[in-house]
Amino acid sequence: MSLPSSWRAGAAALLLAAPLALSGCSTTTSGVPASLAAPVGNGSPIGGPTVDAGRDSLSTATTFVGTVMTSGGFTLYRNTKDKAVPPTSSCLGTCTSTWSPIGGAAQPTLDGVDATLIGTLVRPDGTKQLTVDGWPVYRYIKDMLPGTVNGQGVDGVWQAVGPDGKPLTEKAAPAAAPAPPKQAPAKAAPAKAPAAPPKATAKPTVAPKPTVVRDAPGTSSTD
């Protein structure tokens, strides 16, 4: 059975209007331009004002080694064995279980961080990693609380990232050695009485010998 021509014209008009209605809805629900929806890679700066609500923000925090850049409040680190030109990560395999690469699949929110420093690289497994000034950045597993910098100087290659993208070289000051306990002053020994001078030994008195006068021969003392 054929439909009246007026019905056929109405159905055709509805079919033509449907795509337009759908396209109109899509433009009103999306606020992200197509040019900014895809992440950039290989160290290119991430531009544009768009924000991914599911992405940790990049900010700064003051620590005992200086002001550091943070992701979600946790200190960012870089490895001196990595490269910035081209951005290359040397932390692979089991290394990533201790030093977690910061994902770069979405654009982070920035608070006090220069947007021109932020970019991404493509890791060997195809995932994207965030870079700061071209350097891959990571979190340290032993930073249990925001603002801690337990990874500073680990193995001589890991360095916290400053707000300008440069590494911080300051190390924690060594703990001062405890002062030795004070000793009570030694008691002075009582002064000894001066020794008595040695007694003089009296020499025995020798009685003088009697003088014997002898008479000359032929004389007598009685004369």
N, CA and C of each residue as an Amber inpcrd file, in Angstrom:
protein
   669
   0.8590000  -1.1830000   0.0000000   0.0000000   0.0000000   0.0000000
   0.8920000   1.2300000   0.0000000   0.6600000   2.1340000  -0.8980000
   1.4630000   3.3480000  -0.9850000   0.9090000   4.4130000  -0.0680000
   1.8310000   5.1920000   0.5500000   1.4310000   6.2540000   1.4530000
   1.0920000   7.5100000   0.6610000   0.2040000   8.3150000   1.2020000
  -0.1000000   9.5870000   0.5070000   1.1580000  10.4200000   0.3720000
   1.1900000  11.2260000  -0.6580000   2.3800000  12.0380000  -0.9220000
   2.6760000  12.9980000   0.2230000   1.6720000  13.4760000   0.9140000
   1.9030000  14.4020000   2.0270000   2.6120000  13.7100000   3.1770000
   2.2680000  12.4090000   3.4120000   2.9470000  11.6540000   4.4800000
   4.4060000  11.4160000   4.1130000   4.6320000  11.0650000   2.8230000
   6.0120000  10.8020000   2.4040000   6.8670000  12.0550000   2.5530000
   6.3520000  13.2010000   2.2630000   7.1000000  14.4550000   2.3870000
   7.4010000  14.7590000   3.8430000   6.4410000  14.4810000   4.7410000
   6.6690000  14.7270000   6.1660000   7.7370000  13.8280000   6.7320000
   7.7410000  12.5460000   6.3310000   8.7560000  11.6050000   6.8230000
  10.1350000  12.0200000   6.3460000  10.2400000  12.4670000   5.1060000
  11.5400000  12.8940000   4.5860000  12.0560000  14.0970000   5.3480000
  11.1480000  15.0040000   5.7060000  11.5820000  16.1900000   6.4590000
  12.0960000  15.8040000   7.8330000  11.4380000  14.8240000   8.4610000
  11.9030000  14.3660000   9.7800000  13.2780000  13.7280000   9.6920000
  13.5320000  12.9270000   8.6640000  14.8320000  12.2720000   8.4940000
  15.9220000  13.3080000   8.2830000  15.6350000  14.3500000   7.5560000
  16.6460000  15.3810000   7.3290000  16.9060000  16.1880000   8.5870000
  15.9100000  16.3730000   9.4230000  16.0730000  17.2080000  10.6160000
  16.7930000  16.4850000  11.7330000  16.7270000  15.1380000  11.7600000
  17.3150000  14.3710000  12.8690000  18.8100000  14.5930000  13.0050000
  19.6330000  14.4790000  11.9360000  21.0870000  14.7200000  12.1120000
  21.3860000  16.1080000  12.6140000  20.5930000  17.1000000  12.1340000
  20.8560000  18.4590000  12.5780000  20.5780000  18.6070000  14.0580000
  19.5290000  17.9600000  14.5210000  19.1930000  18.0480000  15.9390000
  20.2640000  17.3970000  16.7850000  20.7820000  16.2320000  16.3200000
  21.8360000  15.5390000  17.0710000  23.1090000  16.3510000  17.1040000
  23.4860000  16.9320000  15.9560000  24.7150000  17.7320000  15.9270000
  24.5740000  18.9560000  16.7930000  23.3880000  19.5440000  16.8760000
  23.1740000  20.7050000  17.7220000  23.3640000  20.3570000  19.1810000
  22.9190000  19.1550000  19.6010000  23.0760000  18.7360000  20.9960000
  24.5290000  18.5340000  21.3410000  25.2960000  17.9490000  20.3880000
  26.7020000  17.6730000  20.6940000  27.4880000  18.9560000  20.8590000
  27.1440000  19.9760000  20.1120000  27.9050000  21.2150000  20.2330000
  27.6010000  21.9370000  21.5220000  26.4160000  21.7280000  22.0740000
  26.0630000  22.4430000  23.2990000  26.5510000  21.7290000  24.5430000
  26.8240000  20.3900000  24.4570000  27.2410000  19.6460000  25.6480000
  28.7440000  19.5820000  25.8010000  29.5110000  19.8400000  24.7650000
  30.9670000  19.7290000  24.8440000  31.5860000  21.1180000  24.8430000
  32.4520000  21.3780000  25.8560000  33.1210000  22.6700000  25.9090000
  34.5870000  22.5830000  25.5590000  35.0690000  21.4140000  25.0910000
  36.4770000  21.2120000  24.7690000  36.6490000  21.2290000  23.2630000
  37.4040000  22.1740000  22.7270000  37.6350000  22.1960000  21.2750000
  38.3360000  20.9270000  20.8350000  38.0490000  20.4980000  19.6150000
  38.6560000  19.2730000  19.1040000  40.1710000  19.3740000  19.0710000
  40.6970000  20.5820000  18.8380000  42.1490000  20.7550000  18.7580000
  42.8310000  20.5470000  20.0970000  42.0680000  20.6460000  21.2100000
  42.6550000  20.4990000  22.5260000  42.2810000  19.1850000  23.1900000
  41.4270000  18.3960000  22.5480000  40.9460000  17.1750000  23.1770000
  42.0210000  16.1030000  23.2130000  42.9300000  16.0750000  22.2330000
  43.9540000  15.0360000  22.1820000  45.2300000  15.5350000  22.8480000
  45.8880000  14.6940000  23.6670000  47.1330000  15.1210000  24.3060000
  48.2580000  15.2660000  23.2910000  49.1860000  16.1310000  23.5860000
  50.3500000  16.2880000  22.7280000  51.4730000  15.4290000  23.2780000
  52.4690000  15.1340000  22.4630000  53.5050000  14.2180000  22.9080000
  54.8990000  14.6880000  22.5910000  55.8640000  13.8830000  23.0750000
  57.2810000  14.0860000  22.7920000  57.7740000  15.4660000  23.1960000
  57.3880000  15.8980000  24.3930000  57.9400000  17.1180000  24.9450000
  57.2840000  18.3880000  24.4960000  56.2660000  18.3100000  23.6240000
  55.6130000  19.5250000  23.1670000  54.8190000  20.1440000  24.3070000
  54.7980000  21.4750000  24.4080000  54.0370000  22.1170000  25.4850000
  52.5580000  21.8010000  25.3960000  51.9160000  21.6460000  26.5580000
  50.4650000  21.4750000  26.5940000  49.8450000  22.8500000  26.7330000
  49.0190000  23.2380000  25.7800000  48.4460000  24.5730000  25.8170000
  46.9420000  24.5290000  26.0150000  46.3620000  25.7050000  26.1600000
  44.9150000  25.7840000  26.2700000  44.4470000  25.8020000  27.7050000
  43.2490000  26.3320000  27.9380000  42.7500000  26.4890000  29.2960000
  41.9400000  25.3080000  29.7940000  41.8230000  24.2290000  29.0030000
  40.9470000  23.1310000  29.3970000  41.5150000  22.3820000  30.5860000
  40.6410000  21.8000000  31.3810000  41.0180000  21.1060000  32.6030000
  40.3160000  19.7630000  32.6390000  41.0600000  18.7110000  32.9650000
  40.4790000  17.3930000  33.1540000  40.2610000  17.2040000  34.6450000
  38.9970000  17.1080000  35.0520000  38.6910000  17.0320000  36.4820000
  39.2530000  15.7720000  37.1220000  39.5340000  14.7480000  36.3350000
  40.0680000  13.5130000  36.8940000  41.5710000  13.5090000  37.0120000
  42.2160000  14.5910000  36.6630000  43.6830000  14.6480000  36.6560000
  44.1820000  15.4090000  37.8670000  45.2320000  14.8760000  38.5520000
  45.8210000  15.6060000  39.6720000  46.4090000  16.9210000  39.1840000
  46.3360000  17.9160000  40.0240000  46.8490000  19.2300000  39.6510000
  48.3380000  19.3190000  39.9130000  48.9860000  20.1950000  39.1820000
  50.3950000  20.5060000  39.4040000  50.4600000  21.8120000  40.1740000
  51.1960000  21.7970000  41.2660000  51.3040000  22.9790000  42.1010000
  52.7050000  23.0170000  42.7050000  52.8850000  23.7770000  43.7680000
  54.1870000  23.8680000  44.4320000  53.9790000  23.7260000  45.9360000
  55.0520000  23.3620000  46.6250000  55.0110000  23.2170000  48.0820000
  56.3840000  23.5520000  48.6360000  56.4160000  24.0800000  49.8420000
  57.6700000  24.4210000  50.5100000  58.1080000  23.2530000  51.3840000
  59.3510000  22.8030000  51.1990000  59.8980000  21.6890000  51.9680000
  61.2420000  22.1000000  52.5560000  61.8650000  21.1790000  53.3030000
  63.1390000  21.5190000  53.9280000  64.2790000  21.6120000  52.9240000
  64.0740000  21.1480000  51.6820000  65.1070000  21.2980000  50.6560000
  64.8040000  22.4530000  49.7180000  63.6900000  23.1590000  49.9590000
  63.3110000  24.2800000  49.1190000  61.9060000  24.0800000  48.5660000
  61.4920000  24.9630000  47.6720000  60.1700000  24.8660000  47.0560000
  60.2120000  23.8560000  45.9200000  59.2800000  22.9070000  45.9350000
  59.2520000  21.8370000  44.9410000  57.9610000  21.9000000  44.1550000
  57.9740000  21.2890000  42.9810000  56.7660000  21.1240000  42.1920000
  56.0890000  19.8320000  42.6200000  54.7680000  19.8520000  42.7020000
  54.0360000  18.6860000  43.1790000  52.9500000  18.2760000  42.1980000
  52.5650000  17.0200000  42.2760000  51.4290000  16.4840000  41.5260000
  50.4700000  15.8910000  42.5400000  49.2910000  16.5040000  42.6710000
  48.3650000  16.0510000  43.6860000  48.9200000  16.2200000  45.0880000
  49.8390000  17.1610000  45.2600000  50.4350000  17.4160000  46.5620000
  51.7270000  16.6680000  46.8100000  52.0760000  15.7060000  45.9660000
  53.2730000  14.9030000  46.1630000  54.4210000  15.4130000  45.3030000
  55.6170000  15.3770000  45.8700000  56.8080000  15.9120000  45.2080000
  57.0880000  15.1890000  43.8940000  57.4420000  15.9710000  42.8780000
  57.8710000  15.4150000  41.5940000  59.3850000  15.2990000  41.5650000
  59.8650000  14.2070000  40.9840000  61.3060000  13.9660000  40.8700000
  61.6760000  13.7240000  39.4130000  62.9630000  13.9560000  39.1400000
  63.5010000  13.5800000  37.8430000  64.8150000  12.8310000  38.0490000
  65.2150000  12.0750000  37.0320000  66.3820000  11.1940000  37.1070000
  67.4800000  11.7320000  36.1990000  68.6900000  11.8520000  36.7460000
  69.7910000  12.3910000  35.9470000  70.1690000  11.4700000  34.7920000
  69.7130000  10.1980000  34.8300000  70.0070000   9.2750000  33.7270000
  69.0230000   9.4390000  32.5780000  67.9340000  10.1510000  32.7980000
  66.9790000  10.4180000  31.7180000  67.5400000  11.4870000  30.7830000
  66.8090000  11.7580000  29.7140000  67.1950000  12.7910000  28.7650000
  66.0170000  13.7350000  28.5370000  66.3640000  14.9920000  28.2690000
  65.3430000  15.9870000  27.9520000  65.2430000  16.2470000  26.4640000
  66.3130000  15.9630000  25.7070000  66.3290000  16.1970000  24.2630000
  66.8980000  14.9540000  23.5790000  66.0410000  14.1360000  22.9630000
  64.5780000  14.1530000  23.0920000  64.1760000  13.5910000  24.4510000
  62.9800000  13.9070000  24.9440000  62.5550000  13.3920000  26.2440000
  62.5680000  11.8660000  26.2650000  63.3630000  11.2970000  27.1640000
  63.5310000   9.8430000  27.2270000  63.6100000   9.4030000  28.6740000
  62.8830000   8.3600000  29.0250000  62.9010000   7.8180000  30.3830000
  63.7820000   6.5840000  30.4370000  64.6500000   6.5390000  31.4540000
  65.4780000   5.3520000  31.6840000  64.9130000   4.4750000  32.7860000
  63.8210000   4.9190000  33.4030000  63.1890000   4.1670000  34.5030000
  62.1450000   3.2390000  33.8980000  62.5230000   1.9820000  33.7260000
  61.6560000   1.0040000  33.0900000  61.5300000  -0.2210000  33.9840000
  60.5860000  -1.0700000  33.6930000  60.4530000  -2.3270000  34.4190000
  60.2040000  -2.1330000  35.9010000  61.0110000  -2.8240000  36.7400000
  60.8130000  -2.7760000  38.1830000  61.0650000  -1.3940000  38.7610000
  61.7890000  -0.5510000  38.0480000  62.0430000   0.8120000  38.5300000
  60.7370000   1.5610000  38.7420000  59.7570000   1.3010000  37.8960000
  58.5030000   2.0420000  37.9700000  57.6540000   1.6450000  39.1770000
  57.9930000   0.5130000  39.8430000  57.2530000   0.1430000  41.0420000
  57.6710000   0.9950000  42.2250000  58.8540000   1.5990000  42.1560000
  59.3330000   2.5060000  43.2010000  59.1640000   3.9540000  42.7900000
  59.3900000   4.2290000  41.5130000  59.2890000   5.5890000  40.9770000
  58.1810000   5.5750000  39.9240000  57.0080000   6.0330000  40.3140000
  55.8410000   5.9590000  39.4340000  55.8770000   7.0890000  38.4070000
  55.8990000   6.7710000  37.1160000  55.8260000   7.8280000  36.1020000
  54.4950000   8.5730000  36.2100000  54.5310000   9.8770000  36.0760000
  53.3110000  10.6760000  36.0930000  52.6660000  10.5950000  34.7150000
  51.4420000  10.0890000  34.6820000  50.7620000   9.9170000  33.4130000
  50.5230000  11.2470000  32.7030000  50.5870000  11.2050000  31.3800000
  50.3960000  12.4220000  30.5940000  49.2810000  12.3060000  29.5910000
  48.3330000  11.3900000  29.8410000  47.2520000  11.2070000  28.8780000
  46.2350000  12.3300000  28.9320000  46.2130000  13.0920000  30.0190000
  45.2460000  14.1900000  30.1490000  45.9780000  15.4460000  30.5960000
  45.3670000  16.5590000  30.3450000  45.9700000  17.8330000  30.7050000
  45.7400000  18.1240000  32.1820000  46.7860000  18.4650000  32.9270000
  46.6260000  18.7380000  34.3500000  46.1720000  20.1710000  34.6060000
  45.6100000  20.3730000  35.7650000  45.3740000  21.7410000  36.2030000
  46.6810000  22.3100000  36.7200000  46.9060000  23.5890000  36.5510000
  48.1640000  24.2180000  36.9330000  47.8990000  25.3090000  37.9550000
  48.6490000  25.2780000  39.0320000  48.5220000  26.2910000  40.0740000
  49.9220000  26.7690000  40.4430000  50.2980000  27.9380000  39.9210000
  51.6330000  28.4590000  40.1810000  52.7210000  27.7960000  39.3710000
  52.3600000  27.0910000  38.3170000  53.3140000  26.3890000  37.4620000
  53.2050000  26.9520000  36.0510000  54.3510000  27.2230000  35.4430000
  54.3960000  27.7740000  34.0870000  53.9530000  26.7010000  33.0900000
  52.9020000  26.9850000  32.3330000  52.3530000  26.0080000  31.3900000
  53.3430000  25.6420000  30.2960000  54.2680000  26.5470000  29.9730000
  55.2150000  26.2470000  28.8930000  56.2270000  25.1830000  29.2900000
  56.3220000  24.8760000  30.5920000  57.2590000  23.8450000  31.0510000
  56.6800000  22.4440000  30.9130000  55.3760000  22.3380000  30.7510000
  54.7000000  21.0470000  30.8440000  54.5250000  20.4320000  29.4640000
  54.8690000  19.1620000  29.3490000  54.7130000  18.4290000  28.0960000
  54.5640000  16.9530000  28.3750000  54.7150000  16.1290000  27.3490000
  54.6080000  14.6800000  27.5010000  55.6290000  13.9860000  26.6340000
  55.8580000  12.7210000  26.9490000  56.6550000  11.8440000  26.0900000
  55.9200000  10.5240000  25.9560000  56.3040000   9.7350000  24.9750000
  55.7210000   8.4180000  24.7700000  56.7180000   7.3830000  25.2790000
  56.3040000   6.5930000  26.2920000  57.1520000   5.5560000  26.8530000
  57.1970000   4.3420000  25.9190000  58.1600000   3.4400000  26.1370000
  58.2710000   2.2750000  25.2520000  57.0050000   1.4220000  25.2000000
  56.1900000   1.4360000  26.2780000  54.9650000   0.6370000  26.2660000
  53.8010000   1.3650000  25.6060000  54.0540000   2.5600000  25.0750000
  53.0270000   3.3040000  24.3680000  52.2480000   4.2790000  25.2210000
  52.4540000   4.2610000  26.5440000  51.7450000   5.2040000  27.4120000
  52.4410000   6.5580000  27.3850000  51.7010000   7.5840000  27.7760000
  52.2550000   8.9370000  27.7990000  52.6740000   9.2960000  29.2240000
  53.7950000   9.9660000  29.3320000  54.3150000  10.4030000  30.6260000
  54.5040000  11.9140000  30.6170000  54.1860000  12.5300000  31.7410000
  54.3240000  13.9800000  31.8520000  55.8080000  14.3540000  31.8990000
  56.1430000  15.4840000  31.2970000  57.4990000  16.0130000  31.3680000
  57.4460000  17.4430000  31.8960000  58.5120000  17.8320000  32.5830000
  58.6820000  19.2040000  33.0700000  59.9960000  19.7130000  32.5130000
  59.9240000  20.7490000  31.6990000  61.1100000  21.2830000  31.0190000
  61.7830000  20.2000000  30.1890000  60.9910000  19.2980000  29.6550000
  61.5050000  18.2200000  28.8090000  61.8730000  16.9550000  29.5600000
  61.9770000  17.0100000  30.8840000  62.4100000  15.8630000  31.6730000
  61.2170000  15.0520000  32.1590000  61.2740000  13.7210000  32.0260000
  60.2130000  12.8810000  32.5980000  60.1540000  13.0660000  34.1130000
  58.9620000  13.0520000  34.6780000  58.8110000  13.2520000  36.1240000
  58.0820000  12.0620000  36.7470000  58.3750000  11.8580000  38.0470000
  57.9080000  10.6760000  38.7650000  57.5150000  11.0570000  40.1890000
  56.8090000  10.1200000  40.8520000  56.5960000  10.1680000  42.2910000
  57.4100000   9.0480000  42.9350000  57.7370000   9.2590000  44.2220000
  58.5190000   8.2640000  44.9700000  57.5920000   7.5060000  45.9070000
  57.7320000   6.1750000  45.9240000  56.8140000   5.3500000  46.6990000
  56.9040000   5.6070000  48.1940000  58.0620000   6.0830000  48.6800000
  58.2310000   6.3000000  50.1160000  57.7810000   7.6890000  50.5690000
  57.2970000   8.4950000  49.6430000  56.6600000   9.7640000  50.0270000
  55.2170000   9.4430000  50.3950000  55.0070000   9.1000000  51.6650000
  53.6890000   8.6560000  52.1000000  52.7260000   9.8050000  52.3230000
  53.2590000  11.0060000  52.5500000  52.4070000  12.1620000  52.8190000
  52.7640000  13.2820000  51.8490000  51.7910000  14.1180000  51.4880000
  52.1000000  15.2680000  50.6240000  53.1550000  16.1630000  51.2650000
  54.0320000  16.7070000  50.4410000  55.0450000  17.6300000  50.9290000
  56.3080000  16.9790000  51.4340000  56.3720000  15.6380000  51.4600000
  57.6000000  14.9690000  51.8840000  58.5410000  14.8180000  50.6930000
  59.8360000  14.7530000  50.9750000  60.8490000  14.6710000  49.9130000
  61.8580000  13.5740000  50.2470000  61.3360000  12.3770000  50.5640000
  62.2170000  11.2680000  50.9230000  63.0530000  10.7720000  49.7500000
  62.6690000  11.1370000  48.5370000  63.4170000  10.6770000  47.3710000
  64.5880000  11.5540000  46.9980000  64.7450000  12.6910000  47.6720000
  65.8130000  13.6270000  47.3150000  67.1860000  12.9800000  47.4990000
  67.9500000  12.8780000  46.3890000  69.3150000  12.3620000  46.4460000
  69.4270000  10.8570000  46.4690000  68.3280000  10.1180000  46.3480000
  68.4040000   8.6580000  46.3840000  69.2680000   8.1520000  45.2310000
  70.1940000   7.2530000  45.5660000  71.1200000   6.6460000  44.5940000
  71.9650000   7.6780000  43.8540000  71.9400000   8.9140000  44.3120000
  72.7390000   9.9540000  43.6890000  72.2180000  10.4190000  42.3440000
  71.0050000   9.9660000  41.9410000  70.4860000  10.3270000  40.6140000
  69.0940000  10.9470000  40.6630000  68.3960000  10.8180000  41.7950000
  67.0320000  11.3400000  41.8620000  67.0210000  12.6960000  42.5330000
  66.3450000  13.6650000  41.8940000  66.3170000  15.0420000  42.3800000
  64.8910000  15.5900000  42.3250000  64.5080000  16.2860000  43.3920000
  63.2070000  16.9460000  43.3960000  63.2100000  18.0780000  42.3680000
  62.0530000  18.3060000  41.7530000  61.9280000  19.3290000  40.7150000
  61.4200000  20.6210000  41.3470000  62.1110000  21.7220000  41.0560000
  61.7040000  23.0270000  41.5620000  60.5760000  23.6200000  40.7270000
  60.0050000  24.7270000  41.1770000  58.8890000  25.3470000  40.4420000
  59.2910000  25.8760000  39.0730000  60.6050000  26.0750000  38.8600000
  61.0780000  26.5220000  37.5520000  61.4810000  25.3680000  36.6480000
  61.2420000  24.1390000  37.1220000  61.5920000  22.9640000  36.3340000
  63.0040000  22.4890000  36.5440000  63.8040000  23.2320000  37.2960000
  65.1890000  22.8420000  37.5440000  65.2660000  21.9210000  38.7570000
  66.2830000  21.0480000  38.7980000  66.3890000  20.1390000  39.9390000
  66.9500000  20.8480000  41.1610000  66.5140000  20.4110000  42.3130000
  67.0540000  20.9180000  43.5710000  68.2000000  20.0150000  44.0010000
  69.3010000  20.6340000  44.3890000  70.5010000  19.8630000  44.7410000
  70.7470000  19.8190000  46.2330000  69.9860000  20.6110000  47.0020000
  70.2200000  20.6510000  48.4400000  69.8280000  19.3330000  49.0810000
  70.6590000  18.8860000  50.0220000  70.3830000  17.6630000  50.7570000
  70.0210000  18.0020000  52.1870000  69.4370000  17.0170000  52.8490000
  69.0770000  17.2070000  54.2500000  70.3360000  17.3680000  55.0800000
  70.3160000  18.3290000  55.9880000  71.4700000  18.5350000  56.8550000
  71.6230000  17.3460000  57.7810000  72.8440000  16.8100000  57.9390000
  73.0320000  15.6750000  58.8390000  72.6820000  16.0460000  60.2630000
  72.1500000  15.0780000  60.9590000  71.7760000  15.3280000  62.3500000
  73.0160000  15.6060000  63.1830000  72.9310000  16.6110000  64.0320000
  74.0700000  16.9720000  64.8640000  74.3210000  15.8780000  65.8920000
  75.5880000  15.5940000  66.1280000  75.9490000  14.5860000  67.1240000
  75.5690000  15.0780000  68.5070000  75.0200000  14.1970000  69.3320000
  74.6330000  14.6310000  70.6800000  75.8390000  15.0610000  71.4850000
  75.6590000  16.1220000  72.2480000  76.7640000  16.6300000  73.0700000
  77.0670000  15.6300000  74.1770000  78.3380000  15.4100000  74.4940000
  78.6790000  14.4720000  75.5690000  78.1420000  14.9730000  76.8950000
  77.7280000  14.0520000  77.7550000  77.1870000  14.4890000  79.0500000
  78.2450000  15.2030000  79.8710000  77.7710000  16.2180000  80.5750000
  78.6980000  16.9800000  81.3970000  79.1020000  16.1500000  82.6160000
  80.3710000  16.1810000  82.9020000  80.8840000  15.4520000  84.0550000
  81.0610000  16.4100000  85.2220000  80.7640000  15.8730000  86.4050000
  80.9460000  16.6890000  87.6050000  82.4310000  16.9650000  87.8070000
  82.7700000  18.1890000  88.1870000  84.1980000  18.4930000  88.3850000
  84.7950000  17.5970000  89.4610000  85.9850000  17.1470000  89.1830000
  86.6580000  16.2630000  90.1360000  86.9700000  17.0120000  91.4200000
  86.7600000  16.3370000  92.5510000  87.0500000  16.9480000  93.8380000
  88.5530000  17.0400000  94.0450000  88.9500000  18.2080000  94.5210000
  90.3870000  18.3920000  94.7440000  90.8320000  17.5310000  95.9160000
  91.9690000  16.8550000  95.7560000  92.5090000  16.0260000  96.8430000
  92.9810000  16.9350000  97.9710000  92.7420000  16.5250000  99.2300000
  93.2050000  17.3680000 100.3510000  94.7140000  17.5420000 100.3320000
  95.0980000  18.7640000 100.6110000  96.5360000  19.0540000 100.5750000
  97.2560000  18.2730000 101.6800000  98.3660000  17.6850000 101.3140000
  99.1600000  16.9370000 102.2910000 100.0040000  17.8930000 103.1170000
 100.1230000  17.5470000 104.3720000 100.9930000  18.3660000 105.2350000
 102.4120000  18.2840000 104.7240000 103.1130000  19.4210000 104.7520000
 104.4980000  19.3650000 104.2550000 105.3310000  18.4020000 105.0860000
 106.1620000  17.7050000 104.4360000 107.0040000  16.7140000 105.1240000
 107.9450000  17.4210000 106.1050000 108.1180000  16.8150000 107.2590000
 109.0260000  17.3960000 108.2620000 110.4480000  17.3360000 107.7540000
 111.1820000  18.4180000 108.0210000 112.5810000  18.4000000 107.5490000
 113.3430000  17.2740000 108.2400000 114.2740000  16.7080000 107.5830000
 115.0260000  15.5900000 108.1840000 115.7840000  16.0660000 109.4370000
 115.7380000  15.2390000 110.4460000 116.4280000  15.5750000 111.6980000
 117.9400000  15.4900000 111.5030000 118.5860000  16.4990000 112.1170000
 120.0500000  16.4990000 112.0250000 120.6130000  15.4230000 112.9510000
 121.5180000  14.7100000 112.4320000 122.1430000  13.6360000 113.2240000
 123.2990000  14.2180000 114.0340000 123.1860000  14.1600000 115.3610000
 124.2570000  14.7240000 116.2270000 125.5060000  13.8600000 116.1310000
 126.6130000  14.5370000 115.9020000 127.8640000  13.8010000 115.8390000
 128.3220000  13.4820000 117.2820000 128.8040000  12.2990000 117.5230000
 129.2800000  11.9490000 118.8940000 130.4710000  12.8290000 119.3080000
 130.4180000  13.3100000 120.5730000 131.5060000  14.1510000 121.0750000
 132.7080000  13.2660000 121.4280000 133.8140000  13.6480000 120.8750000
 135.0380000  12.8560000 121.1400000 135.8510000  13.5820000 122.2130000
 136.1050000  12.9160000 123.3120000 136.8950000  13.5210000 124.4030000
 138.3190000  13.7510000 123.9230000 138.8640000  14.9280000 124.2440000
 140.2520000  15.1850000 123.8050000 141.2300000  14.2350000 124.5010000
 142.1640000  13.8470000 123.7560000 143.1900000  12.9440000 124.3390000
 144.1200000  13.7360000 125.2840000 144.4410000  13.1630000 126.4270000
 145.3740000  13.8630000 127.3500000 146.7620000  14.0060000 126.7270000
 147.3190000  15.1710000 127.0240000 148.6680000  15.4140000 126.4630000
 149.7110000  14.8230000 127.4220000 150.5030000  14.0260000 126.9440000
 151.5530000  13.3810000 127.7570000 152.8560000  14.1080000 127.4920000
 153.4200000  14.6560000 128.5620000 154.7100000  15.3620000 128.4300000
 155.7900000  14.4030000 128.8570000 156.6600000  14.1690000 128.0740000
 157.7600000  13.2560000 128.3520000 158.9810000  14.0950000 128.7760000
 159.7040000  13.6240000 129.8060000 160.9280000  14.3190000 130.2280000
 162.0470000  13.9990000 129.2760000 162.8040000  15.0430000 129.1170000
 163.9800000  14.8300000 128.2560000 164.9440000  13.8930000 128.9830000
 165.6670000  13.1880000 128.2520000 166.6270000  12.2710000 128.9060000
 167.5350000  13.0380000 129.8650000 167.7380000  12.5170000 131.0400000
 168.6280000  13.1120000 132.0370000 167.9430000  14.1440000 132.8820000
 166.6190000  14.3540000 132.6640000 165.8750000  15.3560000 133.4560000
 164.7300000  14.6790000 134.1150000 164.2190000  15.3520000 135.0880000
 163.0690000  14.8000000 135.7590000 162.0920000  15.9080000 135.9880000
 160.8470000  15.6000000 135.8440000 159.8130000  16.6180000 136.0000000
 159.6550000  17.0310000 137.4250000 160.2950000  16.2840000 138.2780000
 160.1450000  16.6110000 139.6620000 161.2020000  17.5540000 140.1190000
 162.1740000  17.8210000 139.3210000 163.2320000  18.7140000 139.7230000
 162.7600000  20.1490000 139.7820000
